[in-house]
Amino acid sequence: MKRIYSVLVENRSGVLCKVAGLFSRRCFNIDSLAVGETDDAKVSCMTIVSSGDERTIEQIEKQLNKKLDVIKVKTFGELQSISRELMLVKVKYNKSNRRDIMEVCDILKASIVDMSKHYMVIQICDEPEKIQLMLTMLQSVSVVEVARTGTLALPKCIDLEK
């Protein structure tokens, strides 16, 4: 069972280390971690994806709320949120596979952002599952380098007015 934690923290040095240490000390796994400043320069948002049973997920939330640097913790499941990940992938291509790579990009709504005589850099921003699908579909070509962000997520919009 995967859970997404959106954690607002004070934007200062050492906070990331403290939160990562919390997971490490309790042997909780971090599947994905992304950190960035919010609209307030004094506050950062950590998006942490972790998995475990119901007890583990509750324990993680309780432990995060105990941290002094933590301002607010929101948790939500994958179905309750909109999540995205960014990937840049450099591939080596030739005349025989160039068209196939371009078709994969077209199907998955990825874009070629840089190109030379033998290499191209592809960018895709989508759900984590689609990012993984892109990597799977590129296995037949020579993948040179991959850079991925962690998952970013926000809860889905719910209109309370009826």
Sequence and secondary structure as in RCSB ss.txt:
>XXXX:A:sequence
MKRIYSVLVENRSGVLCKVAGLFSRRCFNIDSLAVGETDDAKVSCMTIVSSGDERTIEQIEKQLNKKLDVIKVKT
FGELQSISRELMLVKVKYNKSNRRDIMEVCDILKASIVDMSKHYMVIQICDEPEKIQLMLTMLQSVSVVEVARTG
TLALPKCIDLEK
>XXXX:A:secstr
 EEEEEEEEE STTHHHHHHHHHHHTT  EEEEEEEE SSTTEEEEEEEEE  HHHHHHHHHHHHH TTEEEEEE
E GGGEEEEEEEEEEEE  TTTHHHHHHHHHHTT EEEEE SSEEEEEEEE HHHHHHHHHHTTTSEEEEEEE  
 EEEE       
